Amino acid sequence: MTTDTFLSSKAALDPENFKLANCIRALSIDAVEAAASGHPGAPMGLADAATVLFRKHLKFDAQTPDWPDRDRFVLSNGHASMLLYSLLHLCGYEDMTIEEIRNFRQWGSITAGHPEHGHAKGVETTTGPLGQGIATAVGMALAERRLADEFGDDLVNHNTYVIVGDGCLQEGIGQEAISLAGHLGLGKLIVLYDDNSITIDGPTSVSFSEDVPARFAACGWHVQTCDGHDGSAVDAALTAAKAATDKPSMIALKTVIGFGSPNKAGTAGVHGAALGKDEADATKKALGWTAPAFTIPDELAESWKKIGTVGQDSRKAWEGRLAAAPEDKRREFERRVSGTLPAGYEAAVSSARDSLFSEPRSAATRKASQMALEALAPALPEMIGGSADLTGSNLTRVPAVNSQFSREASGRYIGYGVREFAMAAAMNGLALHGGFLPYGGTFLVFSDYARNAIRLSALMGLRSIYVMTHDSIGLGEDGPTHQPVEHLLSLRAIPNLTVFRPADTVETLEAWDCAIRSMNAPSLLALSRQAVPQLRLERTEENLTARGAYVIRQFGEGRDITLIATGTEVALAVEAAESLAADGLAVAVVSMPSWELFDAQSDAYRADVLGTAPRIAIEAAGKLGWARYVGSEDNVIGLSGFGASAPAERLYEEFGITTEEIARKAKSLAG
């Protein structure tokens, strides 16, 4: 079959849809050509199916992009960004102007190479690394299910649609997400799989040969296949998918990458590079497209604008239902989706602080975290927790967040299974959806598995809270594979992520308070397995952890030496300081639960805390990075390699993280 015959046959299947889809293809070709950079193939191949979705199924209003009960649309294969940008422009999203399309991938534009949440209205999540889009969408579907159960389907009743490519399904996180969604029966999650048989290296047969629909079916999904260029077939499949509410749905769309390109369609050559002027012209000719670059014929432009307004009636009806809801229900719903804290939260924090100062407790900081959750979660109905199969170790389950999220009923506690990466991405989806404050737990050493999703939560400025326990060699006998060494530094290196390593019960409560109040950045709590004494005994109204670092003990007048420590090592520093004070030295002990918060303080405050005397840092982790506070890694007591398998006390002794070593080093520095 010739190219012309093939295109004619596809155009004849649904002529109107084909003409509208060509608007997407033309804009995608033009934008990538202008940028001399981008991925035209996937937008060209997916244009027909995306047009059907937006034209006949997606519930949205381009004039009110953030309407809470809109359907969510996630482009998981984010390299196909011009598909999304074209749709947003054509549907009339105010900020997605033709100038933004012209400036695709350029400095200052909202049309980044991969969609970035917060840059443009209608971009529901950042999708760069493949697979995270579908996993984040699972979190959105979890949020819809839970919020509907809380507020009723008159206020919450929408679908989450995802387009994925082969790369999303080859990445391990893709399978984690598919498995979790199928297990929980997330029936309002609908995935359109772009089955175009091409990857960057060539045909998918180079590296990928499984039966993808069978894989989804094995995970409990409702599965269909159809011609992705047949608008009527896609329409029928989407209709059936929406009806299959007891299971998530996957529609395998057989498509041609670079659809319309006479010489590059169906090849890897159209995946990640501009077509080139000659091929772009030949493609437009083959498609019957005669309009100048970046120009949509008036008739087609008007049709697309109408598509962008079809959801207005649904949106207005929803606003009417919200206005008619009982006042307490309406106000609570509005509070939840806005993310503001409830009126009773301050009292809960104050009461928890009173309890700790009236009855000081020695406890592992993971236990202190559980205590904080027990105190604060009852005041925060938006809190939704979980763990990657480590609940009994992370101590993330508390009475207020105890109901299990299952296929039968949505609860406030999600069993993510051994899926750290998918857990972190799903938490992002929960936060993005609105109405929830998600937290999830695993061991700190496994933050490496979740790291890329943690990075995206920081990039998007989401209010996700990561509870990472077993934070050092102090976990002991499990050995070096489970003992984090480089992880604190690697996490501290992520911009806009606040890392906490609290020293005792009070700092742990304060760290939770900081994390809960953090509206534009995720937080990570690194928590101990071993018990530590409560060091803060005098009640203060100020949350000192919010300062990032502060003087927790002062021995003598002035300073001969400053000891800076985090987490469980603060208690060691205090013991060493007591010994040094007995020998006549003036010592300040600085607890530094958060580098990021300390660095955000004024120059004067930081200078006052650090002082001018020689400094030593103590942390049961890698030494790299501490020189910024103590001048040299020679002044750091920490680890230079991996840990070992032994009881915690023996490990600290063998690796020289002891009060005796701190005192010896301090004396040598103090002169």
C-alpha positions in Angstrom: 0.0 0.0 0.0 1.4 3.4 -1.0 1.7 6.2 1.6 -1.0 8.2 -0.1 -3.3 5.1 -0.2 -2.6 4.4 3.5 -3.3 8.0 4.6 -6.5 8.1 2.5 -7.7 4.9 4.1 -7.1 6.3 7.6 -8.7 9.7 6.8 -11.8 8.0 5.5 -12.4 6.2 8.9 -13.4 9.5 10.6 -12.8 12.5 8.3 -13.8 15.2 10.8 -11.5 13.7 13.5 -8.7 13.4 11.0 -8.9 17.0 10.0 -8.9 18.2 13.6 -6.0 15.8 14.4 -4.0 17.4 11.6 -4.0 20.6 13.5 -2.0 18.9 16.2 0.4 17.3 13.7 1.0 20.6 11.9 1.7 22.6 15.1 4.0 19.8 16.4 5.9 19.8 13.1 6.3 23.5 13.0 7.3 23.9 16.7 10.0 21.2 16.5 11.3 22.6 13.2 11.5 26.1 14.7 13.4 24.8 17.8 15.5 22.4 15.7 14.9 20.1 18.6 12.2 17.9 19.9 10.1 14.8 19.3 7.6 15.1 16.5 6.9 11.4 16.0 4.7 10.6 19.0 2.5 13.7 18.7 2.0 12.9 15.0 1.1 9.3 15.8 -1.1 10.0 18.8 -3.0 13.0 17.3 -6.1 11.0 16.2 -6.6 9.3 19.6 -5.9 12.5 21.6 -8.4 14.4 19.4 -11.1 11.8 20.2 -10.3 12.0 23.9 -10.5 15.7 24.2 -13.4 16.0 21.7 -15.7 13.4 23.1 -14.6 12.2 26.5 -12.4 14.4 28.6 -14.3 16.5 31.2 -12.6 19.9 31.3 -13.2 23.6 30.8 -10.3 25.5 29.1 -11.5 28.7 30.7 -11.4 27.2 34.2 -8.4 24.9 34.1 -8.2 24.2 37.9 -11.8 23.2 38.4 -11.6 20.5 41.1 -13.9 17.9 39.5 -12.2 18.0 36.1 -10.8 14.9 34.5 -7.1 14.6 34.8 -5.0 14.1 31.7 -1.4 12.9 32.1 1.0 12.6 29.2 3.4 10.0 30.7 5.7 9.9 27.6 6.6 13.5 28.2 8.9 13.8 25.2 5.6 14.0 23.2 5.0 17.4 24.8 4.0 19.1 21.6 0.9 16.9 21.6 -0.2 18.4 24.9 0.9 22.0 24.1 -1.0 21.8 20.8 -4.1 20.5 22.5 -4.0 23.3 25.1 -3.5 26.0 22.5 -6.2 24.6 20.2 -8.7 24.3 23.1 -8.2 27.9 24.1 -6.2 27.7 27.3 -5.5 31.4 27.8 -1.8 31.1 28.6 -0.9 28.7 25.8 -0.7 31.3 23.0 0.7 30.8 19.5 3.8 32.7 20.7 4.4 30.1 23.3 4.1 27.4 20.7 6.6 29.3 18.5 9.0 29.5 21.4 8.9 25.8 22.1 12.0 24.7 24.2 13.3 28.3 24.4 14.4 30.4 27.4 11.4 31.9 29.3 8.7 29.9 27.5 6.1 27.8 29.2 6.6 25.1 26.6 9.5 23.2 28.0 10.9 20.2 26.3 9.0 18.0 28.6 5.8 19.2 30.3 6.5 21.0 33.6 3.7 21.4 36.2 3.3 25.0 37.2 4.6 26.4 33.9 1.3 26.1 32.0 -2.4 25.6 32.9 -3.5 22.1 31.9 -0.2 20.5 32.7 -1.3 18.3 35.6 2.2 16.9 36.4 5.8 17.1 35.4 6.6 14.1 33.1 10.2 13.8 32.1 11.6 10.5 33.3 9.5 7.8 31.6 7.1 5.8 33.8 6.6 8.4 36.4 3.6 9.8 34.6 1.6 6.7 34.9 2.7 6.1 38.5 1.7 9.7 39.4 -1.6 9.2 37.7 -2.2 6.2 40.0 -1.9 8.6 42.9 -4.4 10.9 41.3 -6.8 8.0 40.9 -6.3 7.1 44.6 -7.1 10.6 45.5 -10.3 10.7 43.5 -11.5 7.4 45.0 -10.8 8.6 48.6 -12.1 12.1 48.2 -15.3 10.8 46.6 -15.9 8.5 49.5 -15.4 11.4 51.9 -17.5 14.0 50.1 -19.8 12.1 47.8 -19.8 11.6 44.0 -21.9 14.8 43.6 -18.7 16.7 44.3 -16.1 14.2 43.3 -16.6 12.1 40.2 -13.9 12.2 37.5 -11.5 10.0 35.6 -7.8 10.1 35.2 -6.6 9.5 31.6 -3.0 8.7 30.8 -1.1 8.3 27.6 1.9 6.0 27.8 4.6 4.8 25.4 6.7 1.7 25.3 9.4 3.4 27.4 7.0 4.0 30.3 6.2 0.3 30.3 9.8 -0.8 30.0 10.8 1.2 33.1 10.3 -0.7 36.3 8.2 2.0 37.9 5.6 1.4 35.1 5.1 -2.2 36.2 5.0 -1.1 39.9 2.2 1.3 39.0 0.3 -1.1 36.8 0.4 -3.8 39.5 -0.7 -1.5 42.3 -3.6 0.0 40.3 -4.9 -3.4 39.3 -4.7 -4.7 42.8 -6.7 -1.8 44.2 -9.2 -1.8 41.3 -8.8 1.9 40.4 -11.7 1.8 37.9 -11.5 5.5 37.0 -7.9 5.2 35.7 -7.8 4.8 31.9 -4.5 4.3 30.1 -4.0 4.7 26.3 -0.9 2.8 25.2 0.8 4.2 22.2 1.9 0.9 20.6 4.0 2.2 17.7 6.7 -0.5 17.8 9.6 2.0 17.9 12.1 3.1 20.5 15.1 5.4 20.2 17.4 2.5 19.3 15.1 1.3 16.5 12.2 -1.2 16.5 11.0 -2.4 19.9 12.0 -5.9 19.0 15.6 -4.8 19.9 14.7 -5.0 23.6 11.0 -5.5 24.1 8.9 -8.5 23.1 6.3 -9.3 25.8 2.6 -9.3 25.2 1.8 -5.9 26.8 -2.1 -6.3 26.9 -1.6 -9.7 28.5 0.6 -8.1 31.1 -2.0 -5.6 32.0 -4.7 -8.3 32.0 -2.6 -10.4 34.4 -2.5 -7.4 36.8 -6.3 -7.2 36.8 -6.9 -4.5 34.2 -9.7 -4.2 31.7 -7.9 -4.5 28.3 -8.8 -3.5 24.8 -6.9 -3.1 21.5 -7.8 -0.9 18.5 -6.5 1.1 15.6 -5.2 4.3 17.1 -5.9 6.2 13.8 -9.6 5.1 13.7 -11.5 7.8 15.6 -14.6 5.7 15.8 -12.8 2.7 17.2 -11.0 4.9 19.8 -14.3 6.4 20.8 -15.9 3.0 21.3 -12.9 1.8 23.3 -13.0 4.8 25.6 -16.7 4.4 26.1 -16.2 0.8 27.1 -13.3 1.8 29.4 -15.4 4.3 31.3 -18.1 1.6 31.8 -15.6 -0.9 33.4 -15.6 0.8 36.8 -14.5 -2.2 38.7 -11.0 -2.3 37.0 -8.5 0.2 35.6 -8.6 0.2 31.8 -5.9 -0.1 29.2 -6.5 0.6 25.5 -3.6 -0.6 23.3 -3.6 1.8 20.3 -1.8 0.5 17.3 -0.3 3.6 15.8 2.4 4.7 13.3 5.0 7.0 14.8 5.5 10.1 12.6 2.1 9.4 10.9 2.0 11.3 7.6 5.7 11.5 7.0 6.4 9.9 3.6 10.0 8.9 4.4 10.3 8.7 8.2 6.9 7.4 9.4 7.3 4.2 11.3 11.0 4.7 11.9 13.2 5.7 14.8 14.3 8.7 12.7 11.2 10.6 13.6 11.3 10.0 17.3 13.7 12.6 18.6 14.6 15.0 15.8 13.0 17.6 13.6 11.8 16.2 10.2 13.8 18.7 8.3 12.3 21.3 5.9 11.9 19.0 2.9 10.3 16.2 4.9 8.1 18.6 6.8 6.8 20.1 3.6 6.3 16.6 2.1 4.4 15.5 5.2 2.1 18.5 5.1 1.4 17.8 1.5 0.6 14.2 2.1 -1.8 15.2 4.9 -3.5 17.7 2.7 -2.3 20.6 4.9 -1.8 23.9 3.1 -1.9 26.5 5.8 1.3 28.5 6.6 3.4 27.6 9.6 1.8 28.1 13.0 -1.5 28.9 11.4 -4.8 27.0 11.9 -7.5 27.5 9.4 -10.4 29.5 10.9 -13.0 26.7 10.6 -10.8 24.2 12.3 -9.7 26.7 14.9 -13.3 27.4 15.8 -14.1 23.8 16.1 -11.3 23.3 18.5 -12.3 26.3 20.6 -15.8 24.8 20.9 -14.2 21.6 22.2 -12.5 23.6 24.9 -15.9 24.9 26.1 -18.0 21.7 26.0 -17.2 21.1 29.7 -18.6 24.5 30.8 -22.0 23.1 31.5 -20.6 20.3 33.6 -18.4 22.7 35.5 -21.3 25.1 36.2 -23.6 22.3 37.3 -20.8 21.2 39.7 -20.5 24.7 41.1 -24.2 24.7 41.7 -24.0 21.4 43.6 -21.1 22.8 45.7 -23.0 26.0 46.5 -26.0 23.9 47.5 -24.1 21.6 49.8 -24.4 22.0 53.5 -22.2 24.8 54.7 -19.9 22.7 56.8 -19.4 20.2 54.0 -18.7 22.9 51.4 -16.3 24.8 53.7 -14.4 21.6 54.5 -14.2 20.6 50.8 -12.9 24.0 49.9 -10.3 24.0 52.7 -9.1 20.5 51.7 -8.6 21.3 48.0 -6.9 24.7 48.9 -4.5 22.9 51.2 -4.9 25.3 54.1 -4.5 23.9 57.6 -7.6 23.2 59.8 -8.5 25.4 62.8 -7.6 22.7 65.3 -4.1 22.1 64.1 -2.3 24.7 66.2 -3.9 23.3 69.4 -2.8 19.7 68.4 0.8 20.9 68.1 0.7 22.8 71.3 -0.7 19.8 73.2 1.9 17.5 71.8 4.7 19.9 72.9 3.2 20.1 76.4 3.1 16.3 76.6 6.8 16.0 75.7 8.0 18.7 78.2 5.8 17.4 81.0 6.9 13.8 80.5 10.3 13.6 78.7 10.9 10.4 76.9 13.9 8.6 75.5 12.9 6.9 72.2 14.2 6.1 68.7 13.3 9.0 66.5 11.2 6.6 64.3 9.1 6.0 67.5 9.1 9.8 68.1 7.7 10.2 64.6 4.9 7.8 65.4 4.2 9.7 68.6 4.0 13.0 66.5 1.7 11.4 64.0 -0.6 10.1 66.8 -0.8 13.6 68.1 -1.2 15.5 64.9 -3.1 13.2 62.5 -6.5 13.4 64.2 -6.5 17.1 63.5 -5.6 16.6 59.8 -8.2 14.6 57.9 -6.3 15.3 54.7 -3.4 13.1 55.9 -3.1 9.9 54.0 -0.2 7.6 54.8 1.4 4.4 53.8 4.6 2.4 53.6 6.5 0.3 51.1 5.9 -2.9 53.1 7.8 -1.7 56.2 4.9 -0.4 58.3 6.2 -2.2 61.5 9.6 -0.7 61.0 8.7 2.7 59.8 6.0 3.1 62.4 3.9 5.1 60.0 0.5 3.6 61.0 -1.4 5.4 63.7 -5.0 5.1 64.9 -6.3 8.2 63.0 -4.6 6.9 59.8 -5.5 3.2 60.2 -8.2 2.3 57.8 -6.8 0.3 54.9 -7.1 1.4 51.3 -8.4 -1.6 49.4 -10.4 -2.6 46.4 -13.5 -2.6 48.5 -13.1 0.6 50.4 -10.8 3.6 50.3 -9.0 4.1 53.6 -6.4 6.5 54.9 -3.5 4.0 54.9 -2.1 2.6 51.6 -0.2 -0.6 51.5 2.2 0.2 48.7 4.0 -3.1 48.8 7.7 -3.4 47.9 7.4 -0.5 45.4 9.4 2.4 46.8 9.5 4.3 43.5 5.8 3.9 42.7 5.0 4.9 46.3 6.9 8.2 46.0 5.4 8.9 42.5 1.9 8.1 43.7 2.4 10.4 46.7 3.1 13.1 44.1 -0.1 12.3 42.4 -2.1 12.5 45.7 -0.5 15.9 46.4 -1.1 17.2 42.8 -4.7 16.1 42.8 -5.5 18.2 45.8 -7.3 17.4 49.0 -4.5 15.3 50.6 -1.3 15.6 52.5 0.5 12.3 51.7 3.3 10.7 53.6 5.0 7.4 53.0 7.7 5.3 54.6 10.7 3.1 53.8 14.3 2.7 54.9 16.6 5.6 54.2 18.9 3.4 52.2 16.0 2.6 49.8 15.6 6.3 49.1 17.8 5.5 46.1 14.9 3.5 44.6 12.5 6.4 45.2 15.0 9.2 44.5 13.8 10.3 41.0 10.2 10.7 42.2 11.5 12.6 45.3 13.4 14.8 42.9 10.2 15.5 40.9 8.3 16.4 44.0 11.0 19.0 44.8 11.0 20.2 41.2 7.2 20.7 41.3 7.2 22.1 44.9 4.8 19.5 46.2 3.8 18.9 49.8 4.9 15.3 50.1 6.5 13.9 53.3 8.9 11.1 53.1 9.5 9.1 56.3 12.8 7.4 56.0 13.9 5.3 59.0 17.0 3.2 59.9 19.0 6.2 59.1 22.6 5.1 59.8 24.9 2.3 60.8 22.9 2.5 64.0 20.5 -0.1 62.5 23.2 -2.6 63.2 23.0 -6.2 62.3 21.3 -5.9 58.9 24.7 -4.9 57.6 26.2 -2.5 55.0 23.6 -3.2 52.3 21.0 -1.6 54.6 23.1 1.1 56.3 22.9 4.5 54.5 26.2 6.3 54.1 26.0 8.6 51.1 22.2 9.1 51.2 21.9 12.1 53.4 24.3 14.1 51.2 22.7 12.9 48.0 19.3 14.0 49.3 20.6 17.3 50.6 21.9 17.9 47.1 18.3 18.0 45.7 17.1 21.6 45.4 13.9 22.5 47.2 13.9 19.3 49.3 14.0 19.9 53.1 15.9 17.0 54.8 15.5 16.6 58.5 17.6 14.4 60.8 16.1 15.2 64.2 17.9 14.5 67.5 15.1 13.6 69.9 11.4 13.5 70.4 11.0 17.3 70.5 12.9 17.9 67.3 11.0 15.1 65.6 7.7 16.7 66.5 9.0 20.0 65.3 10.2 18.5 62.1 6.8 17.1 61.4 5.3 20.5 62.1 7.7 22.1 59.6 6.9 19.5 57.0 3.1 19.9 57.5 3.4 23.7 57.1 5.6 23.5 54.1 3.3 24.4 51.2 5.8 24.6 48.4 8.5 22.0 49.1 8.6 18.3 50.1 10.2 17.1 53.3 12.2 14.1 54.2 12.6 12.8 57.8 15.7 10.6 58.4 14.9 8.7 61.6 16.8 6.3 63.8 16.2 2.7 64.8 18.1 3.1 68.1 16.8 5.1 71.1 18.1 8.5 72.1 17.5 10.6 75.2 15.2 13.6 75.1 17.7 16.5 75.0 15.2 19.4 74.9 13.8 19.6 78.4 12.8 23.3 78.8 9.7 24.3 77.0 10.0 26.9 74.3 7.2 28.3 72.2 9.5 28.6 69.2 10.0 25.7 66.8 13.8 25.7 67.0 14.0 23.0 64.3 12.5 25.5 61.9 15.8 27.4 62.3 17.7 24.5 60.9 20.3 24.7 63.6 20.6 26.2 67.1 22.8 25.9 70.2 21.3 23.1 72.2 23.9 23.2 75.0 26.4 25.8 76.2 29.1 24.9 78.7 31.2 27.7 80.1 31.6 31.3 79.0 32.6 32.0 75.4 33.7 29.2 73.2 36.9 27.2 72.8 35.2 24.6 70.5 31.9 24.1 68.7 30.5 20.7 68.2 27.9 20.4 65.4 25.8 17.2 65.1 22.6 15.8 63.7 20.2 13.0 64.8 21.5 10.4 67.2 25.0 11.9 67.3 23.7 15.1 69.0 23.5 13.1 72.3 27.1 11.9 71.8 28.2 15.5 71.2 26.5 16.6 74.4 28.2 13.8 76.4 31.6 14.8 74.9 30.9 18.4 75.7 30.3 17.6 79.3 33.6 15.8 79.4 35.4 18.7 77.8 33.8 21.2 80.2 35.0 19.1 83.1 38.5 19.7 81.7 38.0 23.4 81.6 36.9 24.0 78.0 34.1 26.3 76.9 31.9 24.2 74.5 28.9 25.0 72.4 26.9 22.0 71.1 24.9 22.8 67.9 22.1 20.6 66.8 21.6 20.9 63.0 18.5 19.0 62.1 18.2 20.6 58.7 21.0 22.1 56.5 18.4 23.6 54.1 16.5 25.5 56.8 19.8 26.7 58.5 21.1 28.0 55.2 17.9 30.0 54.7 18.5 31.9 58.0 20.1 35.4 58.1 23.9 35.8 57.9 23.8 37.2 61.5 21.9 34.2 62.9 24.2 31.7 61.2 27.3 33.5 62.4 25.9 33.6 65.9 25.1 29.8 66.0 28.4 28.7 64.4 30.6 31.1 66.3 34.3 31.8 65.6 35.9 29.0 67.5 37.1 25.8 65.8 34.3 23.4 64.8 33.8 19.7 64.6 30.9 18.0 62.8 29.6 14.6 64.0 27.3 12.5 61.8 27.2 8.7 61.3 27.3 9.1 57.5 29.7 10.2 54.8 31.8 13.2 55.5 31.4 14.9 52.1 29.6 18.3 52.3 30.4 19.1 56.0 33.4 21.2 55.1 31.0 24.1 54.3 30.4 24.3 58.1 33.7 23.1 59.7 36.3 24.1 57.1 37.7 20.7 56.2 36.7 17.1 56.1 39.5 16.5 58.6 37.2 18.2 61.1 34.4 15.7 60.5 33.8 12.6 62.6 31.8 10.3 60.3 32.3 7.5 57.8 34.8 7.1 55.0 33.4 3.8 53.6 30.5 1.4 54.1 29.3 0.0 57.4 29.4 -3.5 58.7 27.1 -6.1 60.3 27.2 -5.9 64.1 25.3 -4.5 67.0 25.0 -0.7 66.7 27.1 0.0 69.8 30.0 -2.0 68.4 29.8 -0.3 65.0 30.0 3.2 66.5 33.0 2.1 68.5 34.8 0.4 65.6 34.1 3.4 63.3 35.3 5.9 65.9 32.0 7.7 66.4 32.3 8.0 70.2 32.4 10.5 72.9 36.1 9.7 73.5 37.0 10.4 69.9 34.9 13.6 69.8 36.7 14.8 73.0 40.1 13.9 71.7 39.6 15.7 68.4 38.1 18.7 70.1 41.1 19.1 72.5 43.5 18.9 69.6 41.7 21.6 67.7 41.1 23.8 70.7 44.8 23.8 71.4 
